[in-house]
Amino acid sequence: MLEAAGVSQMQESVYRVLVMSGHATVDDIARRTGTPRADSEKTLEALVAMGLATHADGAPGRFRAVPPDVALLPRIKRNTEALDLARTEAARLIETHRETVRRHDAGQLLEVITGAEALRQHLKQIQTHAREEMLWFCKAQYVAMPSGSNAEEYEALARGVRYRVLYEQAFFDDEGAVDNVATGMRAGESARAVPSLPLRLAVADRSVAIFPLVPGGPQGSPDEPTTALVRDSNLLSALVALFESYWENAVPLHLTDDAMTPQALLTEEPASPRTRLSPVDSRLLSLLVAGVTDKAIASHMNLSRRTVQRRIQSLMERAGAETRMQLAWQAARREWL
């Protein structure tokens, strides 16, 4: 247990005997540790040299332990500082190695992945190894991983990995898609929506990304996807910048649980034009501005399409808007979302 302080297992055993007994002879140590006398004597002398033991005053042939707070804590501190320096130097060497790879072995920067199953395994792997953040572009019609089937996301969120996910409007047309997004947000996912996305993309810790090289058809299509896994490079930096530019202009999704309870639907009170929205209307408006269809909104919120349209009309009247586009503009101006 004291190996981190530079103490071997044998030395630790002998030191423990000295701490518990106060002082001991070579024969005492040999008997209590079950080791040959010569080995015990050698270990005791090593402890003396290390500052963990001394010869007992007035008791020839006996050894005593130097108090642990005096003997061990300084050693642990020195070793900790040495480890910190080693860790810093290792980080420099890692960066130097990456730079060397970038300059002399470009093949290490990009790996081609062919087929849906291989793509699925790589997507799982980069999430399993993620430690800080995952960035996603989610387009409609999945290629390798159906909406709601990404168990690795929930495991990563549970260990503190941040997820920022962008969905294009057509994504929500699939049955159950809104519910799956809401489930992810309850687990900690940050989600936004845009009219459309240029490609599918997954980025882990800004150090590795997966994106399509050749567009393949949706799941079940004879056209297998051909994707690329790219590591630290200018291409990766460009992909991250692309994500950030879309994220900055995307519509945040607000899919809170309290808006969906029967109690919330039955007891909400009408609000004046100056007040903020009820949880139900806030959720409805969030989905509407994100481009989700009335049909998908109704299915997700367990409302009829007529009720959804009636609530949208009510919101338009409150905002003084004649069109849904004007409603979205007024919602942003009034900070309803």
Helices and strands as residue ranges (DSSP letters): G 3-5, H 9-21, E 23-25, H 26-33, H 37-50, E 53-55, E 62-65, H 68-71, H 73-104, G 106-108, E 110-114, H 116-129, E 133-138, H 151-158, E 162-168, G 169-173, H 177-186, E 190-194, E 201-204, E 208-214, E 226-231, H 234-249, E 251-252, G 257-260, H 262-267, H 279-289, H 294-301, H 305-319, H 324-333
